[in-house]
Amino acid sequence: MTAMEIVLSKLSLSAADDTITLALLEIEQKVRTFCNVPPEELLPDALSFTMANMTVDLLKNNPAADADLENIPVKSVTMGDTSYTFDIVSGRQLLDKIVLNYESDLLKFRRRRK
């Protein structure tokens, strides 16, 4: 099973759209960078489930992609002169957080730089 097939299965979808494809490509690039795998080499098949899980996490935890802005967590509220601060994570921060969450899985495939 490819990572894309796993992602579609986990999200109960039959076909990939541009958002899913882009998310999987972003995760693949992060995995390649972390594991020091050059673009001309294939990633190990054993990484398919890890990459699929990372992609699903990226898609589900990306508030910028959500059309429903009511579910963005509030970081702080000030009542006098009304001030709200939302806890929005940037795309890069979210990707880095996801990579750290899967670091133990990715370390098994990490190579030394040449």
Secondary structure by P-SEA (a helix, b strand, c coil): ccaaaaaaaaaccccccaaaaaaaaaaaaaaaaaacccccccccccaaaaaaaaaaaaaaaccccccccccccccccccccbbbbbbcccaaaaaaaaaaaaaaaaaaaccccc
